[in-house]
Amino acid sequence: MTEPPPIFTLIACPMIGQLGPDSRIIERDPCPTCNQPYPEEVEFLDYELDTWERAELIKAARDNYAITQRLFSVMQQAGLQGLAAQDMQVSRSEVFAANDPENKVVIPEFRRLLLLERADGPSGWWERGPQCPTCQRIVWRATDRVTQALFAKYGNKPGPPRQVSAATWHGWDAFYLSDPGPPVVTERFKRVAEEQKVEGLVLAPAEWVP
């Protein structure tokens, strides 16, 4: 059996704007039994940039990321698995227009980045609870490890690692876990990002468990 690669949690990436007026996002009320929010259903993503300084992977909204067409093509050519892209719209906010009134900054084409797969595991950050009888989802309880992990980038010590069950992973290079946390990526994703000098990514080591 092939040894799975080192993995990392994508703690943060640039947020350099806000949702634009043409975004179509459906939000549902939380489950009435467990009170967990449902994932947003994005019909169309419109993102207004306040600036653009070569950031090619950005967080556009909760669990929604945008990637330049150039970088997405590089990742496809490198054979990264579990990623897809969808058309979206990128525009300049009033702040951007005020700082660049002559439109000298050339904004590249962006795509909405889709992570197609989801693995499972004990999480390592959240505490796994029972399955909700109404929405059939696992109830995850926040622990102090969540805060420790997300704010470890401001200190000198790494936070607690996310834990991924190796048996639920099937070769994807970027994926979500069943817990409420951010994506997990492989060393191959990390290496491509570093080779392409992708700016602003914060990655923290995660770990495999049986």
C-alpha positions in Angstrom: 0.0 0.0 0.0 1.3 3.4 -1.0 2.2 5.7 1.9 -0.1 8.8 1.9 1.8 12.1 1.4 2.3 14.7 4.1 -0.9 16.9 4.5 -1.6 20.4 5.7 -4.6 22.5 6.8 -5.1 25.6 4.7 -5.4 27.9 7.7 -5.7 31.2 5.8 -5.3 32.8 2.4 -5.8 36.5 1.3 -9.2 38.1 1.7 -8.9 41.3 -0.4 -12.5 42.3 -1.1 -16.0 41.3 -0.5 -19.0 39.6 -2.3 -20.3 41.7 -5.1 -23.9 42.6 -5.8 -24.3 40.0 -8.5 -23.5 37.1 -6.2 -26.4 34.6 -5.9 -26.0 32.7 -2.7 -28.8 30.7 -1.0 -28.6 30.5 2.7 -30.8 28.2 4.7 -31.8 28.4 8.4 -29.8 26.2 10.7 -31.1 22.7 11.5 -33.8 23.2 14.1 -32.6 20.2 16.0 -28.8 20.5 16.2 -28.6 24.2 15.2 -25.7 23.6 12.8 -25.7 25.9 9.8 -26.1 24.4 6.4 -23.4 25.0 3.7 -24.1 28.0 1.5 -25.4 27.1 -2.0 -23.6 29.3 -4.5 -25.4 29.8 -7.8 -23.0 32.5 -9.0 -20.0 34.1 -7.3 -19.3 37.8 -7.9 -16.3 39.2 -6.0 -15.3 42.9 -5.6 -11.6 43.4 -5.2 -10.3 46.2 -3.0 -6.8 45.6 -4.3 -4.9 43.1 -6.2 -1.2 42.5 -5.6 -0.5 39.2 -7.2 -2.6 37.1 -4.9 -3.7 34.1 -7.1 -5.7 32.2 -4.5 -8.1 34.1 -2.4 -10.9 33.4 0.0 -14.1 35.0 -1.3 -16.6 33.9 1.3 -17.2 31.1 3.8 -16.0 27.9 2.2 -15.6 29.7 -1.1 -12.3 30.3 -2.8 -11.2 32.0 -6.1 -8.2 31.1 -8.1 -6.6 32.7 -11.2 -7.1 30.8 -14.4 -3.3 30.7 -14.8 -2.7 29.0 -11.5 -5.6 26.6 -12.0 -4.2 25.6 -15.3 -0.8 25.0 -13.7 -2.4 22.8 -11.1 -4.2 20.8 -13.7 -1.0 20.3 -15.7 0.7 19.1 -12.5 -2.0 16.5 -12.1 -3.5 17.7 -8.9 -6.7 15.8 -8.0 -10.0 16.8 -6.5 -10.1 20.3 -7.9 -12.5 21.9 -10.4 -13.3 25.5 -11.5 -16.4 27.4 -12.3 -17.0 30.7 -14.0 -17.3 33.7 -11.8 -17.2 37.5 -12.0 -14.5 39.8 -10.6 -14.8 43.6 -10.4 -13.2 46.6 -8.8 -14.7 48.0 -5.6 -15.0 51.8 -5.0 -11.8 51.5 -2.9 -10.0 49.9 -5.8 -11.2 52.5 -8.3 -10.1 55.3 -6.0 -6.6 53.9 -5.6 -6.3 53.1 -9.3 -8.4 55.7 -11.2 -6.6 55.1 -14.5 -7.1 51.3 -14.4 -3.4 50.6 -14.6 -3.7 47.4 -12.5 -4.5 44.5 -14.8 -6.7 41.9 -12.9 -6.3 38.4 -14.3 -9.2 36.1 -15.0 -10.4 34.4 -11.8 -12.4 31.2 -11.4 -14.3 29.9 -8.5 -12.3 27.0 -7.0 -14.4 23.9 -6.3 -13.1 21.2 -4.0 -15.0 18.1 -5.0 -14.2 15.6 -2.3 -14.6 15.2 1.5 -12.7 12.8 3.8 -13.4 11.9 7.4 -11.5 11.6 10.7 -11.6 12.4 14.4 -10.8 16.0 13.5 -8.3 16.8 16.2 -9.8 20.3 16.5 -13.5 19.7 17.1 -15.1 17.0 19.2 -17.2 14.5 17.3 -20.7 14.1 18.6 -23.7 12.0 17.6 -25.5 12.1 14.3 -28.4 14.6 14.2 -31.7 12.7 13.6 -33.1 15.6 11.6 -30.4 16.6 9.2 -28.4 13.3 9.4 -25.1 15.2 9.9 -22.5 14.7 12.6 -22.7 17.2 15.4 -19.3 18.7 16.0 -18.5 20.5 19.3 -15.9 23.3 19.3 -12.9 22.9 21.6 -10.1 25.2 22.6 -7.9 23.4 20.0 -9.8 25.2 17.3 -8.7 28.6 18.6 -5.2 27.3 19.3 -4.8 26.1 15.7 -6.2 29.1 13.9 -4.2 31.6 15.9 -0.9 29.6 16.0 0.3 31.5 13.0 0.7 34.5 15.3 3.0 32.6 17.7 6.1 30.6 17.6 4.6 27.2 18.3 2.5 25.1 15.8 -1.1 24.5 16.8 -2.7 21.0 17.2 -2.9 19.2 13.9 -6.1 18.2 12.1 -6.5 14.4 11.9 -7.6 12.7 8.7 -8.5 9.0 8.4 -6.3 7.6 5.7 -8.9 5.0 4.8 -11.3 7.8 3.7 -8.8 9.5 1.4 -8.5 8.5 -2.2 -5.7 10.5 -3.7 -7.1 14.0 -3.6 -4.7 16.9 -3.3 -7.3 19.3 -1.8 -10.4 18.3 0.1 -12.6 19.1 3.0 -13.1 17.0 6.2 -16.5 16.2 7.6 -15.7 18.7 10.5 -16.5 22.4 10.0 -12.9 23.4 9.3 -11.0 24.7 6.3 -9.6 22.5 3.5 -6.8 20.1 3.8 -4.1 19.9 1.0 -1.3 17.6 0.2 2.4 18.2 0.0 2.0 18.2 -3.8 -0.4 21.1 -3.7 1.9 22.9 -1.3 4.9 22.3 -3.6 3.1 23.7 -6.7 2.0 26.8 -4.7 5.6 27.4 -3.6 7.0 26.9 -7.1 4.4 29.4 -8.4 5.2 31.8 -5.6 1.5 31.9 -4.5 1.4 34.7 -1.9 -0.4 34.8 1.5 -1.1 31.1 2.1 -0.8 29.8 5.7 -0.5 26.1 6.0 -0.2 24.0 9.2 0.8 20.4 9.3 -2.0 17.9 9.6 -1.7 14.1 10.3 -3.0 10.8 9.1 -4.7 8.4 11.5 -6.0 4.9 10.8 
